[in-house]
Amino acid sequence: MNDINPVPKRTIQIAGENALIIYFSSQVSEKTANEIKLATLKIQQTLSHYLLDLTPSYASLLVTFDMNKVDHHHLRNELRKLLATIEEVQEAHEQRVIELPVCYDIDFAPELNLIAKHAQISCDEVIRLHQSMIYSVYAIGFAPGFAYLGEVDSKIAMPRLATPRLKVPKGAVAIADRQTAIYPNVSPGGWNIIGCSPVNMFDQNATPTMPVNVGDKVKFNSISKEEFFALGGELPIFND
């Protein structure tokens, strides 16, 4: 994916009265996601006394700061110095691979048959292809804990539903275009649901609040209905 209006690598721009945004690239890639993760960690370690929040996205990082402690000019200079210490490619950096269980039972997967028919393959092959990839976490949003993962095998890529659901159950595992994700809570949504995970993708009372973050890797593992419920999963209710 390319940005509509590409910006130079590592451009820092004002994004509000108490915010700066760092653009790392004009393209979404695994390399960019890893660089954003490293920068986020470095900024947290070095400049946390100035910060209110850090919000990573596909190719950028939003830095929200306390105006009582620092201004745009000083923080921008600090960020530039810090970013200069991050190597463009860090082969030695160890990326986490988080394995997440998914129940692909047809009762949990209303669009599994649809994807199989679209790809002209079996449902078992759809499941195999979905599990065959190790996905990069490219961004977190539209809701806390909603991790955009990419990319699925092109055979099982699917456009969003023409009519989004009013309620997608918590834990629903879905595909839209070449991305996949787990819905962290009940919400509207138009992605194609192919299973459900019992993993809690967001807990505001936990530390950390999410099991994955930008720059991490995710692998899905198939589990049975019995295992799903044993791991704390709840019966999904699909409202079209």
Number of C-alpha atoms within 10 A of each C-alpha: 8 11 12 8 6 11 14 10 14 18 13 21 14 15 14 10 11 17 21 22 21 24 22 22 23 20 17 18 17 20 17 23 26 23 23 26 22 19 21 18 11 17 19 15 10 12 14 13 12 19 19 13 14 19 15 24 20 25 24 24 21 20 24 19 23 14 14 8 10 15 15 18 10 9 19 18 12 14 19 14 11 15 18 10 10 13 10 12 11 12 8 6 9 8 13 12 15 15 13 16 20 27 27 26 17 13 16 23 21 16 18 25 17 16 22 18 13 13 17 13 14 14 19 13 15 23 22 14 15 24 18 14 16 18 25 25 26 28 24 20 12 10 12 16 24 20 27 24 23 23 20 22 15 12 17 23 20 20 12 15 14 8 10 15 16 14 16 25 25 23 23 26 25 24 27 19 16 16 21 24 21 26 29 24 19 15 13 15 19 19 26 25 28 28 25 30 29 21 18 18 20 19 14 10 7 9 8 11 15 18 18 20 23 26 25 21 22 22 16 21 17 20 16 13 18 10 15 21 14 11 13 12 19 15 15 17 13 16 11 12
